[in-house]
């Protein structure tokens, strides 16, 4: 049985991560409502061939909170620190939803540090939305928390919008648990930063092997969005996972692991 270790990367803020295995470095990055526990099955599975790592982004899980507002680019700076922390020249990045946006942003900044990209249930950004629409998005998500509710209060409702129609109760409860563990103030900062970030993902400039994985029943980042993105990344692979909502790696772990493991194995010989 694979032994998963939890550790912290020193610095400001300190970043918590789970890791296991030896081999090429693969970093799994969660979405805006998640944490490293969302990837525990993948860390165990991929450790058979890779050094599999799942982080808590700053302000999430066991990672530190931070002073002042969040610049979305701060995530890329933390990711660079993490790759350096392991003493690696580059890493294979697997990012779901917000994690996928972090991966795209990191590639724009540090293309030489990326071995390959796996973009899961994600999109290029809110730059196509008007300022008014972005403000509405932020206000709708902040309002319950600013009125005194806690993440655990909103988690059951939000989670229902993310799972597919045939998700099991256990899968739903796992998602609720990760959302209930959100750091309230850091989550609010992240919602604001992610929606107001204007940097284009520049998909046409991606020159590393790229796989895009989307769920059949994802109503947030639809399969059509995935197809459009795949058409912009030269030579990319598009994978549609049937009977899945937004959190593909939780709802259809076997199909997700098979597709992504095969892709990464081909990149690493």
C-alpha positions in Angstrom: 0.0 0.0 0.0 1.4 3.4 -1.0 2.4 5.6 1.9 1.4 9.2 1.4 3.4 11.8 3.4 2.3 15.3 4.3 4.9 18.0 4.5 5.3 21.8 4.4 7.3 24.0 2.1 8.8 26.8 4.2 8.4 30.4 3.1 5.7 33.0 3.1 3.1 31.6 3.0 4.1 28.1 4.0 2.5 25.6 1.6 1.3 22.1 2.7 1.4 19.2 0.3 0.9 15.4 0.2 3.4 13.4 -1.8 4.4 9.8 -2.7 6.5 7.9 -5.1 9.7 8.5 -7.2 10.1 9.6 -10.7 9.1 12.5 -12.8 7.4 15.2 -10.8 3.6 15.5 -11.3 1.8 18.2 -9.3 -2.0 18.1 -8.8 -3.8 21.4 -8.2 -7.4 21.6 -6.8 -10.2 24.0 -7.6 -11.5 27.0 -5.9 -13.6 25.0 -3.5 -11.2 22.2 -2.8 -7.9 21.2 -1.2 -5.2 18.6 -1.5 -7.5 15.8 -0.1 -9.4 15.9 -3.4 -6.4 14.3 -5.0 -5.5 11.6 -2.4 -6.6 8.7 -4.7 -4.5 10.1 -7.6 -1.4 10.6 -5.4 -1.6 7.0 -4.3 -2.2 5.7 -7.9 0.3 7.8 -9.7 3.0 7.2 -7.2 3.7 3.8 -8.9 5.5 5.7 -11.6 5.8 9.3 -10.7 6.7 11.6 -7.8 3.0 12.6 -7.2 2.3 15.8 -5.3 -0.9 17.5 -4.4 -0.8 20.9 -2.8 -3.0 23.1 -0.7 -2.9 26.4 -2.5 -2.1 29.4 -0.3 -5.0 30.1 2.1 -6.4 26.5 1.7 -6.2 23.4 3.8 -3.1 23.2 5.9 -1.3 26.0 4.0 -0.9 29.4 5.6 -3.2 32.3 5.1 -1.6 35.6 4.1 -1.9 39.3 4.6 -3.5 41.7 2.2 -5.4 41.0 -1.1 -4.6 38.1 -3.4 -3.1 38.7 -6.8 -4.0 35.6 -8.9 -0.4 35.5 -10.1 0.7 34.7 -6.5 -0.3 31.1 -7.1 2.2 30.9 -10.0 4.9 32.3 -7.7 4.1 29.6 -5.1 4.1 26.9 -7.7 7.6 28.0 -8.9 8.7 27.8 -5.3 7.3 24.3 -5.0 9.1 23.0 -8.1 12.3 24.6 -6.9 11.7 23.0 -3.4 11.9 19.6 -5.0 15.0 20.6 -7.0 13.4 19.8 -10.3 13.9 21.6 -13.6 10.3 21.2 -14.6 7.0 19.4 -13.6 4.0 17.9 -15.2 1.0 20.0 -14.1 -2.5 18.6 -13.6 -5.0 21.3 -12.7 -8.7 21.1 -12.1 -10.9 24.2 -12.6 -9.0 27.0 -10.8 -6.0 24.7 -10.7 -6.2 24.5 -14.4 -6.2 28.3 -14.7 -3.1 28.4 -12.4 -1.4 25.9 -14.7 -2.2 28.0 -17.7 -1.0 31.2 -16.0 2.2 29.5 -14.8 3.0 28.3 -18.3 2.7 31.9 -19.7 5.2 33.0 -17.0 7.5 30.0 -16.9 7.1 27.8 -20.0 10.6 26.2 -19.5 9.5 24.8 -16.1 6.5 22.9 -17.6 7.0 19.4 -19.0 3.3 18.9 -19.9 -0.1 20.2 -19.0 -3.3 18.3 -18.1 -6.2 20.8 -18.0 -9.2 19.4 -16.2 -12.7 21.0 -16.1 -11.3 24.4 -16.6 -11.4 27.5 -18.7 -9.2 30.4 -19.9 -10.5 33.1 -17.6 -13.2 35.7 -17.0 -11.7 38.1 -19.5 -14.7 37.6 -21.9 -17.1 38.8 -19.2 -18.0 42.5 -18.7 -16.9 44.2 -15.5 -20.5 44.3 -14.3 -20.9 40.5 -14.9 -17.7 39.7 -13.0 -18.8 41.9 -10.1 -22.1 40.1 -10.0 -20.3 36.7 -9.9 -18.2 37.8 -7.0 -21.1 39.4 -5.1 -23.3 36.3 -5.4 -20.6 34.1 -3.9 -19.5 36.5 -1.2 -22.9 37.6 0.0 -23.8 34.6 2.2 -20.3 34.7 3.8 -20.3 38.4 4.4 -23.8 38.1 6.0 -22.4 35.7 8.6 -22.6 32.3 7.1 -19.6 29.9 7.2 -18.3 27.8 4.3 -19.9 24.7 5.9 -23.3 26.4 5.6 -23.0 27.0 1.8 -21.1 23.8 1.0 -24.1 21.5 0.5 -25.9 23.8 -1.9 -22.8 24.7 -4.0 -21.7 21.0 -4.1 -25.0 20.0 -5.7 -24.3 22.4 -8.6 -21.0 20.7 -9.3 -21.7 16.9 -9.2 -23.2 15.0 -12.1 -26.7 13.5 -12.0 -25.4 10.0 -11.1 -22.8 10.9 -8.5 -23.0 8.8 -5.4 -23.8 10.1 -1.9 -20.2 9.3 -0.8 -18.8 11.4 -3.7 -21.1 14.3 -2.9 -20.2 14.2 0.8 -16.5 14.1 0.0 -17.0 17.3 -2.0 -19.1 18.9 0.7 -16.3 18.1 3.3 -13.6 19.8 1.2 -15.8 22.9 0.8 -16.7 23.0 4.4 -13.0 23.2 5.2 -12.4 26.4 3.3 -10.7 29.3 5.0 -13.5 31.9 4.9 -11.4 35.1 4.4 -8.9 33.5 2.0 -11.8 32.0 0.0 -13.4 35.4 -0.4 -10.0 36.8 -1.5 -9.7 34.0 -4.0 -13.1 34.5 -5.5 -12.3 38.2 -6.0 -8.9 37.6 -7.5 -9.8 34.9 -9.9 -12.8 36.7 -11.4 -10.9 40.0 -11.7 -7.8 38.6 -13.3 -7.5 39.7 -16.9 -4.4 37.9 -18.1 -5.2 35.8 -21.2 -4.2 32.1 -21.0 -2.7 32.4 -24.5 -3.5 28.8 -25.5 -2.2 29.1 -29.0 1.3 29.7 -27.5 1.4 26.4 -25.6 4.2 24.2 -27.0 4.3 21.3 -24.5 2.2 18.1 -24.7 -1.3 19.0 -23.5 -4.3 17.0 -22.5 -7.8 18.5 -21.8 -10.2 16.4 -19.7 -13.8 17.4 -19.4 -17.0 15.8 -17.9 -20.1 14.9 -19.9 -22.5 16.5 -17.4 -20.3 19.4 -16.2 -22.6 22.5 -16.2 -19.9 24.9 -15.0 -17.1 24.1 -17.5 -18.9 22.4 -20.2 -17.7 19.9 -22.7 -18.2 22.5 -25.5 -15.8 24.8 -23.6 -13.3 22.0 -23.5 -13.6 21.3 -27.2 -13.1 25.0 -28.0 -10.0 25.1 -25.8 -8.5 21.9 -27.4 -8.9 23.5 -30.8 -6.7 26.4 -29.7 -3.8 24.2 -28.4 -1.8 22.7 -31.2 -1.5 19.0 -31.0 -3.5 18.7 -27.8 -5.6 15.6 -26.8 -9.2 16.1 -25.8 -10.8 13.5 -23.5 -14.5 13.4 -22.6 -15.3 11.4 -19.4 -18.8 10.1 -19.6 -21.3 10.3 -16.7 -19.3 12.9 -14.8 -19.8 16.4 -13.4 -17.2 19.0 -12.6 -15.0 16.9 -10.2 -14.1 14.2 -12.6 -11.3 12.7 -10.5 -13.7 12.1 -7.7 -16.8 11.0 -9.7 -15.1 8.9 -12.3 -11.7 8.2 -10.7 -10.9 5.0 -12.7 -11.6 6.5 -16.1 -9.8 9.7 -15.1 -6.7 7.9 -13.8 -6.5 5.7 -16.8 -6.6 8.6 -19.3 -4.2 10.9 -17.5 -1.8 8.1 -16.4 -1.5 7.0 -20.1 -0.9 10.5 -21.3 1.8 11.2 -18.7 3.4 7.8 -19.3 3.8 8.6 -22.9 5.4 11.9 -22.2 8.0 10.3 -19.8 8.9 7.3 -22.0 
